[in-house]
Amino acid sequence: MKIKFITLNVFISNFIRECTAFLKKENPDVFVLQEVYNSVDKSIDKKYQAFELLISLPFN
């Protein structure tokens, strides 16, 4: 059995679009993302809201 595992550094959301496109294309079994921040405070820069963006994406 093979498992595709990918780890990416999204660099504080500067590469979030590229990373999500890559993940959709590669369709890994497991992926790990570094420098993903979570803040629901809308006054904070969007680069610190990557987690909200990622959980809204369909990875099926």
N, C-alpha and C positions, 0 to 999 in steps of 0.2 A: 504494500500500500504506500502510495506517495502522498505527501502533504505539501502543499505550496504555502510557504511562510514568507511574508514580506515585512520589512521594517523600514519606515521612512521618517525623515525629519522634515516637518512642514515649515520649519523656521518661522515660528510665530505667525502662521497663516500666510506668509508671503508666497508660498507655493501651494496653497490649498487647492486651487482649481486644477493644477497640474497633477497633484497627488490623487485627487478624487478621480480624475480621468484615467490615470494609470491603474488605480485599484479596480475600477469598473472593467477596464480592458483585461487585466490579469486575473481577476476573479479568484483571489487567494482564499485558501481555507482559513488562514489565520493572518491577521495583520496587526502590527504594532506601530503606533504613531508617537513621535516625540515632539515636544513643544506644542502641544495642543492645550489651550487654556479654556477655562469655562467661566464666563461671567454673563449674567443676565442683565446687568446694569447697562442700559442702552447709552449712557453717557461715556462709557469706556470705549476706546478705539475698537473697531470691528476685528482687528487682528487678535484680540483677546476673547473673541466669541466663536472660535473655530469649532468647539465642541457642539454648540447648538446647530451649526451648519452641518456637521458630519452626521449627527443622529437623525437629521431630517432627510438624508439621502437614501434612496432605495438601493440596497446592495444585493438584492435577490436576483 
